[in-house]
Amino acid sequence: MNEDEIEVYVQLWTSVKSYIPAKEKESACEHFLSVINENVCDLEEVAALWAGYDGTIDKVIRNNYIEYEDLDDDYDENDFD
């Protein structure tokens, strides 16, 4: 997926975003991006490319499509006592 394609999807999102009540925007964006994830591209692989276009998209990408590194297997809770 290239930047031009992403910009088209972002424009589509921003064109309908203003018609969605504030309380429902994040949920609507989650659904919008899940459709893209299922039918267009794996958002986990291109999540960084989507950053910076829209705050709601940024939040949903960060919360759903970016994997955080697990703590090192050598982590020991007692190290912090």
C-alpha positions as a Markdown table, in Angstrom:
| # | Residue | x | y | z |
|---|---|---|---|---|
| 1 | Met | 0.0 | 0.0 | 0.0 |
| 2 | Asn | 1.4 | 3.4 | -1.0 |
| 3 | Glu | 0.8 | 6.9 | 0.4 |
| 4 | Asp | -1.6 | 7.8 | -2.4 |
| 5 | Glu | -3.8 | 4.8 | -1.6 |
| 6 | Ile | -3.7 | 5.6 | 2.1 |
| 7 | Glu | -4.7 | 9.2 | 1.4 |
| 8 | Val | -7.7 | 8.1 | -0.5 |
| 9 | Tyr | -8.9 | 6.0 | 2.4 |
| 10 | Val | -8.2 | 8.8 | 4.8 |
| 11 | Gln | -10.2 | 11.2 | 2.6 |
| 12 | Leu | -13.0 | 8.8 | 2.6 |
| 13 | Trp | -12.9 | 8.5 | 6.4 |
| 14 | Thr | -12.7 | 12.3 | 7.0 |
| 15 | Ser | -15.6 | 12.9 | 4.5 |
| 16 | Val | -17.9 | 10.7 | 6.7 |
| 17 | Lys | -16.4 | 11.5 | 10.1 |
| 18 | Ser | -18.2 | 14.8 | 10.4 |
| 19 | Tyr | -21.5 | 13.0 | 10.2 |
| 20 | Ile | -20.7 | 10.6 | 13.1 |
| 21 | Pro | -21.6 | 11.7 | 16.7 |
| 22 | Ala | -18.4 | 12.3 | 18.7 |
| 23 | Lys | -19.1 | 9.4 | 21.1 |
| 24 | Glu | -19.3 | 7.0 | 18.2 |
| 25 | Lys | -16.3 | 8.2 | 16.1 |
| 26 | Glu | -13.8 | 5.8 | 17.6 |
| 27 | Ser | -16.1 | 2.8 | 17.2 |
| 28 | Ala | -16.9 | 3.8 | 13.6 |
| 29 | Cys | -13.2 | 4.2 | 12.8 |
| 30 | Glu | -12.5 | 0.8 | 14.3 |
| 31 | His | -15.1 | -0.7 | 12.0 |
| 32 | Phe | -13.8 | 1.3 | 9.0 |
| 33 | Leu | -10.3 | 0.1 | 9.5 |
| 34 | Ser | -11.3 | -3.5 | 10.2 |
| 35 | Val | -12.9 | -3.6 | 6.7 |
| 36 | Ile | -9.7 | -2.3 | 5.2 |
| 37 | Asn | -7.7 | -4.8 | 7.3 |
| 38 | Glu | -9.9 | -7.7 | 6.1 |
| 39 | Asn | -10.2 | -6.7 | 2.5 |
| 40 | Val | -7.4 | -4.4 | 1.4 |
| 41 | Cys | -4.2 | -4.9 | 3.4 |
| 42 | Asp | -2.8 | -6.2 | 6.7 |
| 43 | Leu | -2.8 | -3.0 | 8.8 |
| 44 | Glu | -0.3 | -4.5 | 11.3 |
| 45 | Glu | 2.2 | -4.5 | 8.5 |
| 46 | Val | 1.6 | -1.0 | 7.3 |
| 47 | Ala | 0.4 | 0.7 | 10.5 |
| 48 | Ala | 3.3 | 3.2 | 10.6 |
| 49 | Leu | 2.3 | 4.5 | 7.1 |
| 50 | Trp | -1.1 | 5.5 | 8.4 |
| 51 | Ala | 0.2 | 7.6 | 11.2 |
| 52 | Gly | -0.3 | 11.4 | 11.2 |
| 53 | Tyr | -3.3 | 11.7 | 8.9 |
| 54 | Asp | -6.1 | 11.8 | 11.4 |
| 55 | Gly | -6.2 | 11.6 | 15.2 |
| 56 | Thr | -8.9 | 9.1 | 15.4 |
| 57 | Ile | -7.2 | 6.8 | 12.9 |
| 58 | Asp | -3.9 | 7.2 | 14.9 |
| 59 | Lys | -5.6 | 6.2 | 18.1 |
| 60 | Val | -7.3 | 3.1 | 16.5 |
| 61 | Ile | -4.2 | 2.0 | 14.8 |
| 62 | Arg | -2.2 | 2.4 | 18.0 |
| 63 | Asn | -4.7 | 0.5 | 20.0 |
| 64 | Asn | -5.5 | -2.3 | 17.6 |
| 65 | Tyr | -2.8 | -2.8 | 14.9 |
| 66 | Ile | 0.5 | -2.1 | 16.5 |
| 67 | Glu | 2.1 | -4.9 | 18.5 |
| 68 | Tyr | 4.0 | -4.0 | 21.5 |
| 69 | Glu | 7.1 | -5.9 | 22.4 |
| 70 | Asp | 6.5 | -8.3 | 25.2 |
| 71 | Leu | 8.7 | -7.9 | 28.2 |
| 72 | Asp | 11.9 | -9.9 | 28.1 |
| 73 | Asp | 11.4 | -13.5 | 29.1 |
| 74 | Asp | 14.0 | -13.0 | 31.8 |
| 75 | Tyr | 11.8 | -10.4 | 33.5 |
| 76 | Asp | 11.5 | -11.1 | 37.2 |
| 77 | Glu | 9.0 | -9.2 | 39.4 |
| 78 | Asn | 11.4 | -9.5 | 42.3 |
| 79 | Asp | 13.9 | -7.3 | 40.5 |
| 80 | Phe | 11.7 | -4.3 | 41.4 |
| 81 | Asp | 11.2 | -4.9 | 45.1 |
